[in-house]
């Protein structure tokens, strides 16, 4: 936070607010931000093993957004959703599996939209592909992880951490496969949440007279969101 905030020029920020801003767009961004709570609530309601009231679940998502200001992205909201399910009488393993499915579905939806938009945009997108250096670093990191998995102690540690989560999540996923309506509601909720964030991003840019094509805007947001999910940091800094 110190590094990021230290890179800001508060004089330029003040000038942008006083000379270039259009306050009405702030109201639009605020309204679309509220829509994201509804989308997140729909996904949780769809995957919940017990009946949840949509209004109460939406309020919990608003509280989760507050928690995520100080907790890493996804971890704080997941803990609050887990607490909500256990307070409704859901056994802890089943609650963990349900919340895990919500998190996974949101990440898969983000990657799916990113893939579709990347294919649709083609060479018309203004978003540049990673440089050769970045790609080499990514490949080296992947090789380092693969090499670490060859060490028995590291492999045992990874298995001990991942297998219990998979054993809890898989039965719940199999159970939901026979309920396509729940999956449809969850996907709709995830899409609504993502579109709400995209709309709020667009409104924030428009508030300062900046314009981007919808494809470029969506690609920038989705790449940032996917990266932030891989490297959790408080307050959405990732």
N, C-alpha and C positions, 0 to 999 in steps of 0.2 A: 504493500500500500504506500509506503514512504517513497519507493522508487517511482511508482506510477504518478502519484500526486505531485512529487517533486518535478516531474517533467512538464507540468501544466504552467501556462502563463496566465495568471489570474487577471492581469490587466487586459489581455486580449479577450478573455472570457467575459469580463465586465463590459467591454466595448461591444461584443457580439450581442449580449442581452439588451443593451440600451439602444443600439443603433440598427441591428439587423433582425431582431426577433419579431415573430408574429405570435402573440400570446394565445390566440384561439387554438392554435395547433396543440398547445399543451393540454387543453381540455380533451382534444381528440385522442392524444396519446394516453391520457389518464383513463378514458373510457375503454380503449382497446386493451389497456393493461388489466382492467377488471375482467374483461372477457377471458383472459388467460386463466384466471382462477376457476371459471366455469368449465373450461376445457379440461383442466387438470382434475377437477372434481368428477367429471363424467368418466374419465379413465379409472379412477379409484372405485367409483360406484360399480362400474362394469366388472372389475376383477375382484370385488369384495365377496367373501363367502357368506356374508350376512347382508340383510337389507339396510342400506344407508339412506338417510334423507339427503336429497341433493343440496338443499339450502345449507344445512349444517356442514356438510362436506365441503361446500364452497367456502364457508367461513374458515374452516380448518386450512384450506389452501392459502387463504389470505394470511393466516398466522404463520404458515410455513414459509411464505415469501419474506416475512419479517425475520424468521429464524435464519434464513439463508444469507442474511446480511452479515452474520458473524460466523456461520458454519460453512464448510465447503459445499459447493454446489451439489445438490441432490442428496447429500447426507442428512442435513438438517430437516428438509421436508420429509424424507423417508422415515426418519425417526418419529416425527410428529404423526404421520399417517399410521405408523406401526402402533403408536400409543393409542390412537383413536380406535383402531380395530380391537386391540386388547381390552380397551374399556367397554367395547360392545360384546365382550364375552368370547372373542375368537382366541383359540389356543395360539400360543406364541409361534410355534413352527409354521402353522397355517397362515398367520398374519405376516410373518417374514416372507413366505412364498408369494403371497398376494401382492405385497408392496414391491417385491423384487420383480414380479411380472410387470407392474406399472412402470418401473424404472427402465426395464429392458424394452418395453413397447415404445416408450418415448424416444429412446435412443435409436431404435430401429426405424421409427417413423422419420426422424431427422435424417438418418443416412439414406433412406428411401427417397425422400424429397430431394436431397442433395444429388443423388444419382440421376433422378428424372430430369431435374433442372439442368444438370451438366450436359446430359444428352440433348436436351432441347436447345440449349443456348449455343452449342457448337463453338465456332470461332467468333461469334458475335459478342461474346461476353467480354467485358472490360477487366474482369478478374484474371490476373496473371497466374499461370501455373507456377508451382514451386521451382526454384532455381535448381541447377544440377547439384550444387553444394548441399542444399536442403535434402534432396532425394538421397544423396550419398550418406548423409548423417542418419536418415531414417533407416536405410538398409543396414548400416553398421549397428544401430541400436537393435534392430530385429535379429541380426546375427549374434549380438552379445546376449540377448535374451535366450536365444536357442542354445547357445553354448552353456549358459548358466543352467538350463534344464538338464544338461548331461551330468551335472553334479548330483549325486544321490541325495544329499542332505537338502539341497535347494528344491529338488523335485518332490521330496517327501513333504517339505513345508508347503509348497503350492498345492499339492493334493490334499493335505490336511485342511487347507483353507477353502478350497473350491468344492470338493466332493460333498461336504455336508449341505452347502447352499444348493447344489444341484439336486441332491436327494430330496430336499424340501420343496424345490420349485417344480420339478418334473411331474410329480403326481398331480399337482394343482393345474399344470398346463394340460395334461392329458384329460383331466376332468372338464376343462373349459373348451376343449376341442369339439365336444359334443354340444356346445352352446354358441353357434355362430353369431347369434344376436348380440351376445356380450362382446365378442370381438369387434363387431361392427360399431357398437357404442364406444368402445375404447379407442378405436381408430379415429372415429369422428371427434372424440374429445381431444386426442392428441393433435389432430389437424387443426381443430378450433384454437387450441392453445398456441400452436406454431404460427397460424395466420394472425392471431391477436398480437403476438410479439413482432411479426413482420410489419403489421399495420402501425404499431406504436413506433417502430424504428423509422418507418417512412414519415410519420407525422413529426418525429423529432428532427429529421433532416429538413422537412418542409418548413418547420418553424424558423429556420435560419436561411431559407431561400435556396436550399440545396436540392438538386434533383438527380435521381438515379433511375435507370430502368428497373422494372420490377424483378427481372431475372438476376441482374447484378446485385440488387439489394438482397434478394433471397439467398443467393450464393454466399455473399459476405456474411450474412447472419448465420446461415446453417453451418458454414465452415467454422466460424467462431464458436458456435454452440457445441458442435461435435468436439472441437479441440478442448473447450472448457470442461466438457464432461470427462475427457480422458485425463485432464490435469486439474483435479478439484482444487479450488481456492475460494476463500471467503469473499462474500459480496459480489460474486460474479466477475471478479477480476480476470479469471481465466478466459 
